[in-house]
């Protein structure tokens, strides 16, 4: 339902989660915060494929992307 609102109505949606696997499936853009400070931002596919920050890498390692 939320993705339909985004697609059909152009609604922006803010998700706050530690699970970057979920974020990777539903977002276009990502901001990674560590202790309230933005440590990484960019196109979701780019950040997931090439995380530049150690905290982002830890979140990805703990995410549903790697829990197979």
ABEGO torsion letter per residue (X at the ends): XAAAAAAAAGBBBBBBBABAAAAAAABABBBBBBGGBBABBEBAAAAAABBABAAAAAAAAABAAABX
